[in-house]
Amino acid sequence: LACHFLHHLFSPECKTHFHRLYHNTRDCSTPTYYKRCARLLTRLAMSPLCMQS
């Protein structure tokens, strides 16, 4: 899956959210929507939730 390379960008606290989004959204399980999946994951990575260290 194209989005999977983003996984290493996520902090440990955020990986749970990453997995939930990655495995439970249609955008991430349908090749046609991989760009949308990448956008969702990028937004998650930049959210305050994931910015905490």
All heavy atoms as atom14 arrays in JSON, in Angstrom:
{
  "sequence": "LACHFLHHLFSPECKTHFHRLYHNTRDCSTPTYYKRCARLLTRLAMSPLCMQS",
  "atom14_mask": [
    [1, 1, 1, 1, 1, 1, 1, 1, 0, 0, 0, 0, 0, 0],
    [1, 1, 1, 1, 1, 0, 0, 0, 0, 0, 0, 0, 0, 0],
    [1, 1, 1, 1, 1, 1, 0, 0, 0, 0, 0, 0, 0, 0],
    [1, 1, 1, 1, 1, 1, 1, 1, 1, 1, 0, 0, 0, 0],
    [1, 1, 1, 1, 1, 1, 1, 1, 1, 1, 1, 0, 0, 0],
    [1, 1, 1, 1, 1, 1, 1, 1, 0, 0, 0, 0, 0, 0],
    [1, 1, 1, 1, 1, 1, 1, 1, 1, 1, 0, 0, 0, 0],
    [1, 1, 1, 1, 1, 1, 1, 1, 1, 1, 0, 0, 0, 0],
    [1, 1, 1, 1, 1, 1, 1, 1, 0, 0, 0, 0, 0, 0],
    [1, 1, 1, 1, 1, 1, 1, 1, 1, 1, 1, 0, 0, 0],
    [1, 1, 1, 1, 1, 1, 0, 0, 0, 0, 0, 0, 0, 0],
    [1, 1, 1, 1, 1, 1, 1, 0, 0, 0, 0, 0, 0, 0],
    [1, 1, 1, 1, 1, 1, 1, 1, 1, 0, 0, 0, 0, 0],
    [1, 1, 1, 1, 1, 1, 0, 0, 0, 0, 0, 0, 0, 0],
    [1, 1, 1, 1, 1, 1, 1, 1, 1, 0, 0, 0, 0, 0],
    [1, 1, 1, 1, 1, 1, 1, 0, 0, 0, 0, 0, 0, 0],
    [1, 1, 1, 1, 1, 1, 1, 1, 1, 1, 0, 0, 0, 0],
    [1, 1, 1, 1, 1, 1, 1, 1, 1, 1, 1, 0, 0, 0],
    [1, 1, 1, 1, 1, 1, 1, 1, 1, 1, 0, 0, 0, 0],
    [1, 1, 1, 1, 1, 1, 1, 1, 1, 1, 1, 0, 0, 0],
    [1, 1, 1, 1, 1, 1, 1, 1, 0, 0, 0, 0, 0, 0],
    [1, 1, 1, 1, 1, 1, 1, 1, 1, 1, 1, 1, 0, 0],
    [1, 1, 1, 1, 1, 1, 1, 1, 1, 1, 0, 0, 0, 0],
    [1, 1, 1, 1, 1, 1, 1, 1, 0, 0, 0, 0, 0, 0],
    [1, 1, 1, 1, 1, 1, 1, 0, 0, 0, 0, 0, 0, 0],
    [1, 1, 1, 1, 1, 1, 1, 1, 1, 1, 1, 0, 0, 0],
    [1, 1, 1, 1, 1, 1, 1, 1, 0, 0, 0, 0, 0, 0],
    [1, 1, 1, 1, 1, 1, 0, 0, 0, 0, 0, 0, 0, 0],
    [1, 1, 1, 1, 1, 1, 0, 0, 0, 0, 0, 0, 0, 0],
    [1, 1, 1, 1, 1, 1, 1, 0, 0, 0, 0, 0, 0, 0],
    [1, 1, 1, 1, 1, 1, 1, 0, 0, 0, 0, 0, 0, 0],
    [1, 1, 1, 1, 1, 1, 1, 0, 0, 0, 0, 0, 0, 0],
    [1, 1, 1, 1, 1, 1, 1, 1, 1, 1, 1, 1, 0, 0],
    [1, 1, 1, 1, 1, 1, 1, 1, 1, 1, 1, 1, 0, 0],
    [1, 1, 1, 1, 1, 1, 1, 1, 1, 0, 0, 0, 0, 0],
    [1, 1, 1, 1, 1, 1, 1, 1, 1, 1, 1, 0, 0, 0],
    [1, 1, 1, 1, 1, 1, 0, 0, 0, 0, 0, 0, 0, 0],
    [1, 1, 1, 1, 1, 0, 0, 0, 0, 0, 0, 0, 0, 0],
    [1, 1, 1, 1, 1, 1, 1, 1, 1, 1, 1, 0, 0, 0],
    [1, 1, 1, 1, 1, 1, 1, 1, 0, 0, 0, 0, 0, 0],
    [1, 1, 1, 1, 1, 1, 1, 1, 0, 0, 0, 0, 0, 0],
    [1, 1, 1, 1, 1, 1, 1, 0, 0, 0, 0, 0, 0, 0],
    [1, 1, 1, 1, 1, 1, 1, 1, 1, 1, 1, 0, 0, 0],
    [1, 1, 1, 1, 1, 1, 1, 1, 0, 0, 0, 0, 0, 0],
    [1, 1, 1, 1, 1, 0, 0, 0, 0, 0, 0, 0, 0, 0],
    [1, 1, 1, 1, 1, 1, 1, 1, 0, 0, 0, 0, 0, 0],
    [1, 1, 1, 1, 1, 1, 0, 0, 0, 0, 0, 0, 0, 0],
    [1, 1, 1, 1, 1, 1, 1, 0, 0, 0, 0, 0, 0, 0],
    [1, 1, 1, 1, 1, 1, 1, 1, 0, 0, 0, 0, 0, 0],
    [1, 1, 1, 1, 1, 1, 0, 0, 0, 0, 0, 0, 0, 0],
    [1, 1, 1, 1, 1, 1, 1, 1, 0, 0, 0, 0, 0, 0],
    [1, 1, 1, 1, 1, 1, 1, 1, 1, 0, 0, 0, 0, 0],
    [1, 1, 1, 1, 1, 1, 0, 0, 0, 0, 0, 0, 0, 0]
  ],
  "atom14_positions": [
    [[0.84, -1.2, 0.0], [0.0, 0.0, 0.0], [0.88, 1.25, 0.0], [1.86, 1.34, 0.74], [-0.9, -0.04, 1.23], [-1.92, 1.1, 1.38], [-2.87, 1.17, 0.2], [-2.71, 0.89, 2.64], [0.0, 0.0, 0.0], [0.0, 0.0, 0.0], [0.0, 0.0, 0.0], [0.0, 0.0, 0.0], [0.0, 0.0, 0.0], [0.0, 0.0, 0.0]],
    [[0.52, 2.18, -0.83], [1.31, 3.4, -1.02], [1.46, 4.24, 0.24], [2.47, 4.88, 0.45], [0.68, 4.23, -2.13], [0.0, 0.0, 0.0], [0.0, 0.0, 0.0], [0.0, 0.0, 0.0], [0.0, 0.0, 0.0], [0.0, 0.0, 0.0], [0.0, 0.0, 0.0], [0.0, 0.0, 0.0], [0.0, 0.0, 0.0], [0.0, 0.0, 0.0]],
    [[0.44, 4.25, 1.1], [0.45, 5.11, 2.28], [1.37, 4.58, 3.38], [1.71, 5.31, 4.3], [-0.96, 5.22, 2.86], [-2.15, 5.93, 1.75], [0.0, 0.0, 0.0], [0.0, 0.0, 0.0], [0.0, 0.0, 0.0], [0.0, 0.0, 0.0], [0.0, 0.0, 0.0], [0.0, 0.0, 0.0], [0.0, 0.0, 0.0], [0.0, 0.0, 0.0]],
    [[1.74, 3.33, 3.28], [2.42, 2.69, 4.41], [3.77, 3.33, 4.73], [4.22, 3.3, 5.87], [2.58, 1.2, 4.17], [2.77, 0.45, 5.44], [1.77, 0.35, 6.39], [3.84, -0.2, 5.94], [2.23, -0.34, 7.41], [3.47, -0.69, 7.18], [0.0, 0.0, 0.0], [0.0, 0.0, 0.0], [0.0, 0.0, 0.0], [0.0, 0.0, 0.0]],
    [[4.42, 3.92, 3.74], [5.71, 4.57, 3.99], [5.59, 5.7, 5.01], [6.56, 6.06, 5.66], [6.33, 5.08, 2.69], [5.65, 6.33, 2.17], [6.17, 7.59, 2.49], [4.53, 6.25, 1.38], [5.56, 8.74, 2.02], [3.91, 7.4, 0.91], [4.43, 8.65, 1.24], [0.0, 0.0, 0.0], [0.0, 0.0, 0.0], [0.0, 0.0, 0.0]],
    [[4.4, 6.25, 5.17], [4.18, 7.35, 6.12], [4.27, 6.88, 7.57], [4.49, 7.68, 8.47], [2.79, 7.96, 5.91], [2.6, 8.82, 4.67], [1.13, 9.1, 4.45], [3.38, 10.11, 4.77], [0.0, 0.0, 0.0], [0.0, 0.0, 0.0], [0.0, 0.0, 0.0], [0.0, 0.0, 0.0], [0.0, 0.0, 0.0], [0.0, 0.0, 0.0]],
    [[4.13, 5.58, 7.77], [4.06, 5.03, 9.12], [5.24, 5.48, 9.99], [5.07, 5.8, 11.16], [4.0, 3.51, 9.05], [3.8, 2.87, 10.37], [4.83, 2.38, 11.13], [2.67, 2.66, 11.1], [4.34, 1.88, 12.25], [3.04, 2.04, 12.26], [0.0, 0.0, 0.0], [0.0, 0.0, 0.0], [0.0, 0.0, 0.0], [0.0, 0.0, 0.0]],
    [[6.43, 5.5, 9.44], [7.62, 5.83, 10.25], [7.65, 7.29, 10.69], [8.43, 7.65, 11.56], [8.9, 5.47, 9.49], [9.21, 6.4, 8.38], [8.62, 6.28, 7.14], [10.02, 7.48, 8.31], [9.08, 7.26, 6.36], [9.92, 8.0, 7.04], [0.0, 0.0, 0.0], [0.0, 0.0, 0.0], [0.0, 0.0, 0.0], [0.0, 0.0, 0.0]],
    [[6.8, 8.13, 10.12], [6.75, 9.55, 10.5], [5.99, 9.77, 11.8], [6.07, 10.82, 12.4], [6.06, 10.37, 9.4], [6.71, 10.35, 8.02], [5.83, 11.11, 7.05], [8.11, 10.93, 8.06], [0.0, 0.0, 0.0], [0.0, 0.0, 0.0], [0.0, 0.0, 0.0], [0.0, 0.0, 0.0], [0.0, 0.0, 0.0], [0.0, 0.0, 0.0]],
    [[5.25, 8.76, 12.22], [4.36, 8.92, 13.36], [5.03, 8.59, 14.68], [5.79, 7.64, 14.79], [3.12, 8.05, 13.18], [2.2, 8.55, 12.1], [2.4, 8.22, 10.77], [1.14, 9.38, 12.42], [1.57, 8.7, 9.78], [0.3, 9.86, 11.44], [0.52, 9.52, 10.12], [0.0, 0.0, 0.0], [0.0, 0.0, 0.0], [0.0, 0.0, 0.0]],
    [[4.71, 9.39, 15.67], [5.21, 9.15, 17.03], [4.52, 7.91, 17.6], [3.45, 7.53, 17.14], [4.91, 10.35, 17.91], [3.52, 10.5, 18.04], [0.0, 0.0, 0.0], [0.0, 0.0, 0.0], [0.0, 0.0, 0.0], [0.0, 0.0, 0.0], [0.0, 0.0, 0.0], [0.0, 0.0, 0.0], [0.0, 0.0, 0.0], [0.0, 0.0, 0.0]],
    [[5.1, 7.29, 18.61], [4.49, 6.09, 19.2], [3.04, 6.33, 19.65], [2.18, 5.47, 19.44], [5.38, 5.77, 20.4], [6.7, 6.37, 20.06], [6.39, 7.59, 19.22], [0.0, 0.0, 0.0], [0.0, 0.0, 0.0], [0.0, 0.0, 0.0], [0.0, 0.0, 0.0], [0.0, 0.0, 0.0], [0.0, 0.0, 0.0], [0.0, 0.0, 0.0]],
    [[2.77, 7.5, 20.24], [1.41, 7.79, 20.71], [0.43, 7.83, 19.53], [-0.76, 7.6, 19.68], [1.31, 9.16, 21.4], [2.27, 9.38, 22.54], [3.65, 9.83, 22.07], [3.74, 10.67, 21.16], [4.64, 9.31, 22.61], [0.0, 0.0, 0.0], [0.0, 0.0, 0.0], [0.0, 0.0, 0.0], [0.0, 0.0, 0.0], [0.0, 0.0, 0.0]],
    [[0.94, 8.15, 18.39], [0.1, 8.38, 17.24], [-0.12, 7.14, 16.39], [-1.03, 7.09, 15.59], [0.77, 9.46, 16.39], [-0.4, 10.32, 15.39], [0.0, 0.0, 0.0], [0.0, 0.0, 0.0], [0.0, 0.0, 0.0], [0.0, 0.0, 0.0], [0.0, 0.0, 0.0], [0.0, 0.0, 0.0], [0.0, 0.0, 0.0], [0.0, 0.0, 0.0]],
    [[0.7, 6.14, 16.57], [0.62, 4.95, 15.71], [-0.72, 4.22, 15.83], [-1.21, 3.67, 14.86], [1.79, 4.01, 16.0], [3.05, 4.57, 15.39], [4.14, 3.54, 15.25], [5.23, 4.1, 14.36], [6.51, 4.28, 14.97], [0.0, 0.0, 0.0], [0.0, 0.0, 0.0], [0.0, 0.0, 0.0], [0.0, 0.0, 0.0], [0.0, 0.0, 0.0]],
    [[-1.32, 4.28, 17.02], [-2.65, 3.68, 17.21], [-3.66, 4.35, 16.3], [-4.44, 3.68, 15.62], [-3.12, 3.84, 18.66], [-2.08, 3.37, 19.51], [-4.37, 3.06, 18.92], [0.0, 0.0, 0.0], [0.0, 0.0, 0.0], [0.0, 0.0, 0.0], [0.0, 0.0, 0.0], [0.0, 0.0, 0.0], [0.0, 0.0, 0.0], [0.0, 0.0, 0.0]],
    [[-3.62, 5.68, 16.27], [-4.54, 6.44, 15.42], [-4.25, 6.16, 13.95], [-5.15, 6.02, 13.14], [-4.43, 7.94, 15.7], [-4.72, 8.27, 17.12], [-6.0, 8.23, 17.65], [-3.9, 8.63, 18.14], [-5.94, 8.56, 18.92], [-4.69, 8.8, 19.25], [0.0, 0.0, 0.0], [0.0, 0.0, 0.0], [0.0, 0.0, 0.0], [0.0, 0.0, 0.0]],
    [[-2.97, 6.07, 13.63], [-2.56, 5.75, 12.26], [-3.17, 4.42, 11.83], [-3.79, 4.33, 10.78], [-1.03, 5.69, 12.17], [-0.54, 5.21, 10.83], [-0.29, 6.11, 9.81], [-0.35, 3.86, 10.59], [0.16, 5.67, 8.57], [0.1, 3.42, 9.35], [0.35, 4.32, 8.34], [0.0, 0.0, 0.0], [0.0, 0.0, 0.0], [0.0, 0.0, 0.0]],
    [[-2.98, 3.4, 12.66], [-3.49, 2.07, 12.32], [-5.0, 2.07, 12.17], [-5.53, 1.46, 11.24], [-3.07, 1.04, 13.37], [-1.66, 0.6, 13.19], [-1.25, -0.18, 12.13], [-0.54, 0.84, 13.92], [0.04, -0.41, 12.22], [0.5, 0.21, 13.3], [0.0, 0.0, 0.0], [0.0, 0.0, 0.0], [0.0, 0.0, 0.0], [0.0, 0.0, 0.0]],
    [[-5.69, 2.77, 13.07], [-7.14, 2.81, 13.0], [-7.6, 3.43, 11.69], [-8.47, 2.9, 11.0], [-7.68, 3.61, 14.2], [-9.13, 3.32, 14.49], [-9.55, 3.92, 15.81], [-8.84, 3.32, 16.93], [-8.41, 3.97, 18.01], [-8.64, 5.26, 18.12], [-7.79, 3.35, 18.97], [0.0, 0.0, 0.0], [0.0, 0.0, 0.0], [0.0, 0.0, 0.0]],
    [[-7.01, 4.56, 11.36], [-7.36, 5.27, 10.13], [-6.99, 4.44, 8.9], [-7.78, 4.25, 7.99], [-6.61, 6.61, 10.1], [-7.02, 7.62, 9.04], [-8.46, 8.09, 9.27], [-6.1, 8.83, 9.09], [0.0, 0.0, 0.0], [0.0, 0.0, 0.0], [0.0, 0.0, 0.0], [0.0, 0.0, 0.0], [0.0, 0.0, 0.0], [0.0, 0.0, 0.0]],
    [[-5.78, 3.92, 8.94], [-5.23, 3.17, 7.82], [-6.03, 1.91, 7.5], [-6.29, 1.6, 6.35], [-3.78, 2.82, 8.18], [-2.99, 2.15, 7.1], [-2.46, 2.89, 6.04], [-2.74, 0.79, 7.16], [-1.71, 2.28, 5.07], [-1.97, 0.17, 6.18], [-1.46, 0.91, 5.14], [-0.73, 0.31, 4.17], [0.0, 0.0, 0.0], [0.0, 0.0, 0.0]],
    [[-6.44, 1.19, 8.53], [-7.12, -0.08, 8.32], [-8.63, 0.02, 8.26], [-9.28, -0.94, 7.84], [-6.71, -1.07, 9.42], [-5.27, -1.45, 9.35], [-4.74, -2.19, 8.32], [-4.24, -1.16, 10.17], [-3.45, -2.35, 8.52], [-3.11, -1.73, 9.64], [0.0, 0.0, 0.0], [0.0, 0.0, 0.0], [0.0, 0.0, 0.0], [0.0, 0.0, 0.0]],
    [[-9.2, 1.14, 8.68], [-10.66, 1.23, 8.73], [-11.28, 2.25, 7.79], [-12.48, 2.47, 7.85], [-11.11, 1.54, 10.17], [-10.71, 0.43, 11.11], [-10.87, -0.74, 10.82], [-10.16, 0.79, 12.25], [0.0, 0.0, 0.0], [0.0, 0.0, 0.0], [0.0, 0.0, 0.0], [0.0, 0.0, 0.0], [0.0, 0.0, 0.0], [0.0, 0.0, 0.0]],
    [[-10.5, 2.87, 6.94], [-11.11, 3.82, 6.01], [-11.08, 3.27, 4.6], [-10.12, 2.62, 4.18], [-10.39, 5.18, 6.01], [-9.02, 4.97, 5.69], [-10.49, 5.86, 7.35], [0.0, 0.0, 0.0], [0.0, 0.0, 0.0], [0.0, 0.0, 0.0], [0.0, 0.0, 0.0], [0.0, 0.0, 0.0], [0.0, 0.0, 0.0], [0.0, 0.0, 0.0]],
    [[-12.13, 3.54, 3.87], [-12.24, 3.09, 2.49], [-11.13, 3.71, 1.65], [-10.58, 3.07, 0.76], [-13.61, 3.52, 1.94], [-13.86, 3.03, 0.52], [-15.03, 3.73, -0.11], [-14.78, 5.17, -0.17], [-15.59, 6.04, -0.75], [-16.72, 5.64, -1.28], [-15.29, 7.32, -0.76], [0.0, 0.0, 0.0], [0.0, 0.0, 0.0], [0.0, 0.0, 0.0]],
    [[-10.77, 4.97, 1.97], [-9.75, 5.67, 1.2], [-8.42, 4.93, 1.22], [-7.65, 5.0, 0.27], [-9.54, 7.08, 1.72], [-10.74, 7.98, 1.42], [-11.66, 7.53, 0.68], [-10.77, 9.11, 1.91], [0.0, 0.0, 0.0], [0.0, 0.0, 0.0], [0.0, 0.0, 0.0], [0.0, 0.0, 0.0], [0.0, 0.0, 0.0], [0.0, 0.0, 0.0]],
    [[-8.13, 4.22, 2.32], [-6.84, 3.55, 2.44], [-6.89, 2.1, 1.98], [-5.86, 1.44, 1.9], [-6.35, 3.62, 3.89], [-5.97, 5.32, 4.39], [0.0, 0.0, 0.0], [0.0, 0.0, 0.0], [0.0, 0.0, 0.0], [0.0, 0.0, 0.0], [0.0, 0.0, 0.0], [0.0, 0.0, 0.0], [0.0, 0.0, 0.0], [0.0, 0.0, 0.0]],
    [[-8.07, 1.59, 1.67], [-8.15, 0.2, 1.22], [-8.52, 0.08, -0.26], [-8.64, -1.0, -0.78], [-9.16, -0.56, 2.08], [-10.42, 0.04, 2.01], [0.0, 0.0, 0.0], [0.0, 0.0, 0.0], [0.0, 0.0, 0.0], [0.0, 0.0, 0.0], [0.0, 0.0, 0.0], [0.0, 0.0, 0.0], [0.0, 0.0, 0.0], [0.0, 0.0, 0.0]],
    [[-8.69, 1.21, -0.92], [-9.04, 1.22, -2.34], [-7.97, 1.98, -3.11], [-7.77, 3.18, -2.85], [-10.41, 1.92, -2.54], [-11.35, 1.35, -1.63], [-10.91, 1.76, -3.95], [0.0, 0.0, 0.0], [0.0, 0.0, 0.0], [0.0, 0.0, 0.0], [0.0, 0.0, 0.0], [0.0, 0.0, 0.0], [0.0, 0.0, 0.0], [0.0, 0.0, 0.0]],
    [[-7.27, 1.31, -4.02], [-6.18, 1.97, -4.76], [-6.56, 3.31, -5.37], [-5.76, 4.24, -5.37], [-5.84, 0.95, -5.85], [-6.21, -0.36, -5.26], [-7.41, -0.09, -4.39], [0.0, 0.0, 0.0], [0.0, 0.0, 0.0], [0.0, 0.0, 0.0], [0.0, 0.0, 0.0], [0.0, 0.0, 0.0], [0.0, 0.0, 0.0], [0.0, 0.0, 0.0]],
    [[-7.79, 3.42, -5.85], [-8.26, 4.66, -6.46], [-8.16, 5.84, -5.51], [-7.99, 6.98, -5.92], [-9.74, 4.5, -6.88], [-9.9, 3.23, -7.5], [-10.16, 5.59, -7.85], [0.0, 0.0, 0.0], [0.0, 0.0, 0.0], [0.0, 0.0, 0.0], [0.0, 0.0, 0.0], [0.0, 0.0, 0.0], [0.0, 0.0, 0.0], [0.0, 0.0, 0.0]],
    [[-8.28, 5.58, -4.21], [-8.34, 6.65, -3.21], [-7.04, 6.85, -2.43], [-7.02, 7.54, -1.43], [-9.47, 6.38, -2.21], [-10.84, 6.34, -2.83], [-11.6, 5.18, -2.78], [-11.37, 7.45, -3.47], [-12.86, 5.12, -3.36], [-12.63, 7.42, -4.04], [-13.37, 6.25, -3.99], [-14.61, 6.21, -4.55], [0.0, 0.0, 0.0], [0.0, 0.0, 0.0]],
    [[-5.95, 6.22, -2.87], [-4.7, 6.31, -2.11], [-4.23, 7.74, -1.87], [-3.67, 8.02, -0.83], [-3.59, 5.51, -2.79], [-3.69, 4.02, -2.56], [-2.86, 3.14, -3.24], [-4.62, 3.48, -1.67], [-2.95, 1.78, -3.03], [-4.71, 2.12, -1.46], [-3.87, 1.27, -2.15], [-3.95, -0.08, -1.96], [0.0, 0.0, 0.0], [0.0, 0.0, 0.0]],
    [[-4.48, 8.63, -2.83], [-4.08, 10.03, -2.62], [-4.87, 10.63, -1.46], [-4.33, 11.39, -0.66], [-4.31, 10.85, -3.88], [-3.18, 10.68, -4.88], [-3.23, 11.79, -5.92], [-2.01, 11.69, -6.82], [-2.33, 11.65, -8.23], [0.0, 0.0, 0.0], [0.0, 0.0, 0.0], [0.0, 0.0, 0.0], [0.0, 0.0, 0.0], [0.0, 0.0, 0.0]],
    [[-6.16, 10.29, -1.38], [-6.99, 10.78, -0.28], [-6.5, 10.19, 1.04], [-6.46, 10.86, 2.07], [-8.44, 10.4, -0.5], [-9.18, 11.52, -1.23], [-10.3, 11.0, -2.06], [-11.58, 10.97, -1.41], [-12.64, 10.38, -1.97], [-12.54, 9.78, -3.11], [-13.79, 10.4, -1.37], [0.0, 0.0, 0.0], [0.0, 0.0, 0.0], [0.0, 0.0, 0.0]],
    [[-6.1, 8.92, 1.0], [-5.56, 8.25, 2.18], [-4.31, 8.98, 2.64], [-4.16, 9.29, 3.83], [-5.23, 6.8, 1.84], [-4.43, 5.9, 3.17], [0.0, 0.0, 0.0], [0.0, 0.0, 0.0], [0.0, 0.0, 0.0], [0.0, 0.0, 0.0], [0.0, 0.0, 0.0], [0.0, 0.0, 0.0], [0.0, 0.0, 0.0], [0.0, 0.0, 0.0]],
    [[-3.41, 9.29, 1.73], [-2.18, 9.99, 2.08], [-2.48, 11.34, 2.7], [-1.83, 11.75, 3.66], [-1.3, 10.15, 0.83], [0.0, 0.0, 0.0], [0.0, 0.0, 0.0], [0.0, 0.0, 0.0], [0.0, 0.0, 0.0], [0.0, 0.0, 0.0], [0.0, 0.0, 0.0], [0.0, 0.0, 0.0], [0.0, 0.0, 0.0], [0.0, 0.0, 0.0]],
    [[-3.49, 12.02, 2.16], [-3.88, 13.33, 2.7], [-4.42, 13.19, 4.12], [-4.09, 13.98, 5.0], [-4.93, 13.98, 1.79], [-4.46, 15.33, 1.25], [-5.56, 16.08, 0.52], [-6.53, 15.22, -0.13], [-6.68, 15.09, -1.45], [-5.92, 15.75, -2.27], [-7.59, 14.29, -1.96], [0.0, 0.0, 0.0], [0.0, 0.0, 0.0], [0.0, 0.0, 0.0]],
    [[-5.26, 12.18, 4.33], [-5.81, 11.93, 5.68], [-4.68, 11.66, 6.67], [-4.66, 12.21, 7.77], [-6.7, 10.68, 5.65], [-8.13, 10.83, 5.18], [-8.77, 9.44, 5.05], [-8.94, 11.68, 6.14], [0.0, 0.0, 0.0], [0.0, 0.0, 0.0], [0.0, 0.0, 0.0], [0.0, 0.0, 0.0], [0.0, 0.0, 0.0], [0.0, 0.0, 0.0]],
    [[-3.74, 10.83, 6.27], [-2.65, 10.45, 7.16], [-1.72, 11.63, 7.42], [-1.22, 11.8, 8.53], [-1.88, 9.26, 6.58], [-2.71, 7.98, 6.48], [-1.91, 6.89, 5.78], [-3.19, 7.49, 7.84], [0.0, 0.0, 0.0], [0.0, 0.0, 0.0], [0.0, 0.0, 0.0], [0.0, 0.0, 0.0], [0.0, 0.0, 0.0], [0.0, 0.0, 0.0]],
    [[-1.51, 12.45, 6.4], [-0.68, 13.64, 6.57], [-1.34, 14.61, 7.55], [-0.69, 15.17, 8.42], [-0.45, 14.34, 5.21], [0.12, 13.39, 4.31], [0.48, 15.52, 5.35], [0.0, 0.0, 0.0], [0.0, 0.0, 0.0], [0.0, 0.0, 0.0], [0.0, 0.0, 0.0], [0.0, 0.0, 0.0], [0.0, 0.0, 0.0], [0.0, 0.0, 0.0]],
    [[-2.66, 14.76, 7.4], [-3.4, 15.64, 8.32], [-3.3, 15.1, 9.74], [-3.14, 15.85, 10.7], [-4.86, 15.73, 7.88], [-5.44, 17.11, 8.12], [-6.85, 17.26, 7.59], [-6.93, 17.02, 6.16], [-7.95, 16.43, 5.55], [-8.98, 16.02, 6.23], [-7.94, 16.26, 4.25], [0.0, 0.0, 0.0], [0.0, 0.0, 0.0], [0.0, 0.0, 0.0]],
    [[-3.4, 13.79, 9.89], [-3.27, 13.17, 11.21], [-1.89, 13.44, 11.79], [-1.75, 13.8, 12.96], [-3.5, 11.65, 11.09], [-3.27, 10.84, 12.36], [-4.28, 11.21, 13.45], [-3.33, 9.35, 12.07], [0.0, 0.0, 0.0], [0.0, 0.0, 0.0], [0.0, 0.0, 0.0], [0.0, 0.0, 0.0], [0.0, 0.0, 0.0], [0.0, 0.0, 0.0]],
    [[-0.86, 13.31, 10.98], [0.51, 13.53, 11.44], [0.72, 14.95, 11.94], [1.52, 15.19, 12.83], [1.49, 13.2, 10.32], [0.0, 0.0, 0.0], [0.0, 0.0, 0.0], [0.0, 0.0, 0.0], [0.0, 0.0, 0.0], [0.0, 0.0, 0.0], [0.0, 0.0, 0.0], [0.0, 0.0, 0.0], [0.0, 0.0, 0.0], [0.0, 0.0, 0.0]],
    [[0.02, 15.89, 11.34], [0.18, 17.3, 11.71], [-0.78, 17.75, 12.81], [-0.7, 18.89, 13.25], [-0.02, 18.17, 10.48], [1.07, 18.0, 9.46], [0.78, 19.18, 8.15], [1.62, 18.4, 6.82], [0.0, 0.0, 0.0], [0.0, 0.0, 0.0], [0.0, 0.0, 0.0], [0.0, 0.0, 0.0], [0.0, 0.0, 0.0], [0.0, 0.0, 0.0]],
    [[-1.67, 16.88, 13.21], [-2.64, 17.26, 14.23], [-1.98, 17.36, 15.6], [-0.96, 16.71, 15.85], [-3.77, 16.23, 14.28], [-3.32, 15.03, 14.89], [0.0, 0.0, 0.0], [0.0, 0.0, 0.0], [0.0, 0.0, 0.0], [0.0, 0.0, 0.0], [0.0, 0.0, 0.0], [0.0, 0.0, 0.0], [0.0, 0.0, 0.0], [0.0, 0.0, 0.0]],
    [[-2.55, 18.17, 16.5], [-1.99, 18.32, 17.85], [-1.86, 16.98, 18.57], [-0.93, 16.76, 19.34], [-3.02, 19.21, 18.57], [-3.73, 19.92, 17.48], [-3.71, 19.02, 16.28], [0.0, 0.0, 0.0], [0.0, 0.0, 0.0], [0.0, 0.0, 0.0], [0.0, 0.0, 0.0], [0.0, 0.0, 0.0], [0.0, 0.0, 0.0], [0.0, 0.0, 0.0]],
    [[-2.78, 16.08, 18.26], [-2.78, 14.75, 18.83], [-1.45, 14.04, 18.59], [-0.93, 13.35, 19.46], [-3.9, 13.98, 18.14], [-4.29, 12.61, 18.67], [-5.04, 12.78, 20.0], [-5.2, 11.92, 17.67], [0.0, 0.0, 0.0], [0.0, 0.0, 0.0], [0.0, 0.0, 0.0], [0.0, 0.0, 0.0], [0.0, 0.0, 0.0], [0.0, 0.0, 0.0]],
    [[-0.9, 14.23, 17.41], [0.33, 13.54, 17.02], [1.59, 14.37, 17.22], [2.69, 13.86, 17.13], [0.23, 13.11, 15.56], [-1.05, 11.89, 15.32], [0.0, 0.0, 0.0], [0.0, 0.0, 0.0], [0.0, 0.0, 0.0], [0.0, 0.0, 0.0], [0.0, 0.0, 0.0], [0.0, 0.0, 0.0], [0.0, 0.0, 0.0], [0.0, 0.0, 0.0]],
    [[1.41, 15.64, 17.46], [2.56, 16.52, 17.62], [3.17, 16.43, 19.01], [4.28, 16.85, 19.25], [2.16, 17.98, 17.35], [1.88, 18.25, 15.9], [3.34, 17.96, 14.91], [2.97, 18.92, 13.48], [0.0, 0.0, 0.0], [0.0, 0.0, 0.0], [0.0, 0.0, 0.0], [0.0, 0.0, 0.0], [0.0, 0.0, 0.0], [0.0, 0.0, 0.0]],
    [[2.42, 15.87, 19.95], [2.93, 15.74, 21.32], [4.12, 14.78, 21.33], [4.11, 13.77, 20.65], [1.82, 15.19, 22.23], [0.61, 16.07, 22.29], [-0.6, 15.33, 22.85], [-0.53, 14.16, 23.16], [-1.71, 16.04, 22.94], [0.0, 0.0, 0.0], [0.0, 0.0, 0.0], [0.0, 0.0, 0.0], [0.0, 0.0, 0.0], [0.0, 0.0, 0.0]],
    [[5.11, 15.1, 22.14], [6.26, 14.2, 22.2], [6.32, 13.5, 23.56], [5.75, 13.96, 24.51], [7.55, 14.97, 21.98], [7.6, 16.07, 22.82], [0.0, 0.0, 0.0], [0.0, 0.0, 0.0], [0.0, 0.0, 0.0], [0.0, 0.0, 0.0], [0.0, 0.0, 0.0], [0.0, 0.0, 0.0], [0.0, 0.0, 0.0], [0.0, 0.0, 0.0]]
  ]
}
